[in-house]
Amino acid sequence: MNSRGRSMHLVWALAAIVYACSVCQSPAPLIYTPGEGWRYEKAGAEGKWFRTRAADQLEVAQKAFEAKDFSLAKRAAARTVSQWPFSDYAPAAQLLLARSEAALGNDEKAFKAYQKVVEKYPRIDNYDEVLRQQFEIANKFLAGKWFRLFGTIPLFPSMDKTIKYYDQIVKSGPYSSVGPEAQMNIGAAHEKKIMKDYPEAARAYNTVADRYSDRPVAGEALFKAGNAYLKQAKTSEYDQSISTKAIDTFTDLTERYKDNPSVPEAKQHIEALLLEQARGNFQIARFYDKRRLWEGAQIYYNEVINKSPESPMADDARRRIEEIKRRLAAR
């Protein structure tokens, strides 16, 4: 068995131990209710919070939440939703369930509970606030919070799962108050992966620039997209097409958002990238030059001049072009 297989067996074994211990050590009875699942009840408190009307059950949940008894608030809210899913009280109960999970530190469960609010009750008054709460949860995982197995055992950070959170937020509210930021953070998550995914990061940032072109965030997104291409160019074998993407993106920023504070830095990147491309063209030109392939050499020397006209290489290129012209004329 390889090390990965042994690690997974260990995780499952630990999960079983934790679950068994939690059951054995609890003096409270374990109660199952159809539609609600298993729950623990304090001795003597079984069913005391049950109500026969949705309004009364929701009131129990609200009072428990105000008293910071978030476990009871969660159970009472969940029962309201499960027993009266089509009542006028179900949306508020589902929202309170999500807030209770968040207050208990169950961020993954809270995110899912908020998602049910979005999907089942899209007309809820505080829809935008629900997306903001999901956004805050996703930000915790972007910052490195570990996802959990069974909601209990910390596993590891996961940028792939974090991206799915942000993607759900964007799909639920692309033009909400957090829509642009969520899309930006998809790009950031791609950059934070163990194996950095700069092409996907650039794609996410470019989506922001295209979708929200009339907002200040578009300029920031173009700068980040250009930087993603720049990082990609530095971490892989030299590929002039990637450098060209970076140049085009930075140029787009400088032309469309002249007042953006990142414009000076973008111009520096453009100059450096063009100089690097000119250096590559100069080497190709020299290759042709040494083999007396004058036409090819002339083409690439001209590229050097076009890309970096003020550089010393451009001066050398001009001199070589004049010499090549004389040689061609003397044929």
N, C-alpha and C positions, 0 to 999 in steps of 0.2 A: 504494500500500500504506500503511495507517495505521501509527501508531507502535507499536501493540500487535503488529501482524503483523511489523514489522521487529524488535521485541524478541525475539519467539519464534524468528525465523530466526537471530538472533544467538546465542540460547541453544543451539539445536541445532548450530550451527556450532562453538561452543566445546566442546560435548560430543564432537563428532567429533574435534576436535583433541586434546583431553585423552586420549581413548581411543586414538587413533593413536599419540600420543607415549608413552603408558604401555606399549604393545606394542613399539614400536620401540626404546625405551630399555632394555627388559628383556633381559638376556642369558640368562634362564632359558627353558627350552622351555615352550611352551603345550600342555597335554595335555587331551584330552577323554575323559571316562569316562561311558558311558551311565548315566543315573540320577543322576549327580553334577554333570555340566556341565563347563565349562572351568576349568582351574586352572594356576597356574605352579608349577614345581618347580625347586629349586636344582639346578644342574648336578651330576650324579653322585648325586642323591638320589631319582631317579625310582622310586617304588614301594617304597622301603625301609620306609616306615611301614605298608604294606599288611599286613593279617593275614587269615587264612582263617576265623577264628572270631569271633563277635560279642564275646565276653568279652575276647579279646585285643585287638581293635580298640578297644574302649572303654578298655581299660587304656592304650593308646598315647595316646588323647585326654586321659585324666586326668593322665598323667605330663607330657604337653606343657603342659597348663594349669598344673600346679603349677610347672613350669619357666618359666612366663610366655611360652611359645611359643604365643601364642594363635592364630596362623594355622594351625599344624599341629594344634592342639587342635580348631579349627573343622573342618578337613578330615577328621580322623579320626572326629570325632563325626558329621559329616554322612554319612560312608561307613557307619558303624554303622547309622544310621537307614535309609539307602537300601537297603543290602544285607540287613539283617535287621529289617524294620519291625515284625514281629510277635513278636520275641524279647523276653525279659524285660529285656534291656539297652537296648532302644529308648527307653523313657521317660527314663532317666538320660542317654542319649546326646543326645536332643533338648534336654534341659535344659542340658547342657554346651555344646551348640551355641549356644544362646541366650546363655549366660554369656560365651562366647568372642566373639560378635559385640558384646556390650556392652563387653567389655574392649578391643576394637579400636576402640571409638568409633562403631560402626555402629548407632546407636540405633534407626533405623527397621527394620533387618533383625532386630535383637535383639527388638524388640516383636513382630514377626511370628513369630519363632521361639518366643518365649514363648507366643504365642497358639496355636501348634500343640500345645504341651504341654497347654494347657488343653482344647483341642478333642479331641485324640487320646488323651490319657492323663488323664482327669478324676479318676481314683482315685489319682493320684500323692500321696505322703505330704506333700510340701511345696507343695501346691496354693496355699495362702494366700500363701506367700512368692513364688510366681510372679506372682500378682496384684500384690503389693507392688512387685516389680521393674518390672512394666509401669506401675504408678502413678508410680514415680520417673521413668521415661522420659517419660511424658506431662507430668509437671510441668516438665521441661526445655523442652518445646515451649510450654507455657503461659507460661513465663518469657520466651519470645521466640526460642528456638533456631530456626534456619532448617531447613526440610526440604530434601532434596537430590534432584537429578535423577540417576538411575542410581546413587544412593548416593554420588556424588562431587561434583557441582556444586551449591553452595548456591543455592537459589532464593529463598525468602522465608519468613517465619513464616506459619502458616496456622491460625487458630483453628477453622476448619471441620474440618480434619484432626485437630486436637487434640481436638475434641469427639468425633469418631469413636473415638479412642483411649479416652477416658474412658467412652464409651458401651459399648464392648466389655468394659471392666473391670466395669462395673455389671451387664451382662447375664451375665457369667461368674460373678460373686460379689456379688449385691446385699447380702448380709448378711455379707460377709467383713470383715476388719479395715479395708480401704480402700474398701469399697463406699459408705458415706455420704460420705466425703471426695471420692471420684471424682464422685459425683452433684453435690456442691456445686461442684466445679470446672467442671462443665459450665456452670453458671450464670456462673461467673467468666469462662469463655472467651467466652460470648455478650457479656458486658460489655466484653471487650477487643477485640472486632472493630472494624475501622475504622469500619464503620457499626454503632454500638451496637445490639444487639437486646435491649432491656430487657424486652419481653413474654416472650421465650423464656427469658431469665435468671430472671425471676420464676417461670415455669413449672417450671424446674429446681429452684429453691429450694423451691417449694411441694411438689414431689415428695419432697424430703428431709423436710420437716415432716410430711407424711402417712405416709410409709413408716417413718420412724424416730421416731414421736411419743413413744415412751417413752425416748428418749435425749436428753442435753443438746444435741446438735447440732440438734435440732428447733427450739429457741428461736433459735439463731443463724441458722438457715435462714429463719425467719419474719422476722427483722430484716432480712436481706439481701433477701428478697422485697419487703418494704415499701419499702426503699430503692430497689429497681429500679423500682417503680411511681412513687416520688417523682421519680426522675431522668427517667422517661418523661414525667411531668406537666410538668416544667420545660423539657424540650427540644422539646415539641410545642405546638400551639395549645391554649389552656386547654380542658381536657376534665374536667368535674366527675366523670365516671364513673371516670376513672383515679385522681383524688384520693380518691374513695370507696373504691376497691380498696386504696389505700395505708392509709387510715384503718382499714379493716376488718382488714387484715393486722397492723398495729401493735397494734390493740386485741386481736386474738387472742393476740398475744405477751404483752401485759400481763395478760391474764386467765388464760392457761393456764400461763405460766412466770414467775410473779411474782418469783422469785429470780434471774432472768437479769440479768446486769450491764447489758444494753442497754435494760432497761425504762425507766429515767429518760429516756434520749434518745428512745425511742419515744414516750413521753408528750409530749415537747416537739414532736415532729413532728406528732402528732395535733392538738395545740393550734394549731399554725401552719396546718395544713391546714384545720381547721375555721374558723379566722379568715379564711382566703382564700375558702372557700366562702361564709361569711357576707357577705363583701364583694361577692361576685358576686350573691348574693340581694338585697343592699341596693340595688345598682344597678338590678336588675330591678324591685324594689319602687318605686324612685323614678321609673322609666319609667312604670309604671302610675299612680302617684300624680299625676304632672304632667298626665296625660291624663284625670284624674278617673275612672279605672277602679278604684273603691275596693275591690271584692271581690278583684281580682287583687293589688292593692297589699298588702292585709291578709294574704293568704296568704304572700307573700314576706317581709313584715316579721316574721311569726311564725317563718319559717325562720331568719332572722337571729338571733332570740332563742334558738331551739333549738340552733343550732350554736355560738354564742359568747355565752352569756348575760351574761358579765362585761365584755364589750367596750363601748367608748363607742358603737359602732354599735347595740348592743342597746338602750341607753338611748334613742337617737334613734328606734329602731323602736317602742319602747313608747309614746313620746309621739305618734308618727304614728298608731299603732293607736287610741289614745284619741280622737284628733281625727277619724279616719275613722268610728269608732263614733258620734260625735256627729252627723257629717254624715249618716250612714245613718239615724239615728233621726229626724232632722229632715225626712226626705223626706215 
